[in-house]
Amino acid sequence: MSIGRAILLIALVFPGLMVVATSIYAYNADFATMERTERYVEQLARQRRADDRQLQLAYHRSMVHRMNAFTNGTWGFIGATIAAIGIHGLAITKEESIQDQKRSGN
């Protein structure tokens, strides 16, 4: 493996895949929490005992989790793009054989 390919692998592919993995994990956690808060808002609205302040607070908590899930998904796409750039670089980089190195050294 040439030094250029190793740099692409270490600098782009591995970090990109790590960003994708962590953002998917965080997305799943935030989406599950968002679903719980949405059910809580619906429960408060159906009870009709809650005042507007409680409903607004529950709704805004739900919106926070919705924005977190959106940003986690966005970071997943960014990480996938970084990894794809690295994989593209690996695919187009020509692997030099020992014979090619000997020819260029002469």
URQUITA-V875904 format. One record per residue. N is the residue number from 0. PSI is psi in whole degrees, 0 to 359 (NA if undefined). Layout:
# URQUITA-V875904
[[N | PSI] [N | PSI]]
This chain:
# URQUITA-V875904
[[0 | 132] [1 | 163] [2 | 324] [3 | 319] [4 | 322] [5 | 321] [6 | 317] [7 | 317] [8 | 315] [9 | 322] [10 | 333] [11 | 309] [12 | 306] [13 | 312] [14 | 322] [15 | 316] [16 | 326] [17 | 320] [18 | 318] [19 | 313] [20 | 315] [21 | 325] [22 | 327] [23 | 318] [24 | 313] [25 | 324] [26 | 314] [27 | 319] [28 | 314] [29 | 324] [30 | 320] [31 | 319] [32 | 322] [33 | 319] [34 | 320] [35 | 316] [36 | 327] [37 | 319] [38 | 324] [39 | 319] [40 | 316] [41 | 320] [42 | 317] [43 | 319] [44 | 325] [45 | 332] [46 | 328] [47 | 12] [48 | 338] [49 | 142] [50 | 177] [51 | 325] [52 | 315] [53 | 318] [54 | 318] [55 | 318] [56 | 315] [57 | 320] [58 | 317] [59 | 328] [60 | 320] [61 | 320] [62 | 327] [63 | 315] [64 | 328] [65 | 317] [66 | 323] [67 | 317] [68 | 320] [69 | 314] [70 | 325] [71 | 321] [72 | 322] [73 | 317] [74 | 328] [75 | 317] [76 | 321] [77 | 315] [78 | 321] [79 | 324] [80 | 317] [81 | 314] [82 | 322] [83 | 323] [84 | 317] [85 | 318] [86 | 321] [87 | 317] [88 | 321] [89 | 323] [90 | 325] [91 | 349] [92 | 128] [93 | 132] [94 | 122] [95 | 133] [96 | 173] [97 | 323] [98 | 320] [99 | 322] [100 | 322] [101 | 321] [102 | 319] [103 | 337] [104 | 339] [105 | NA]]
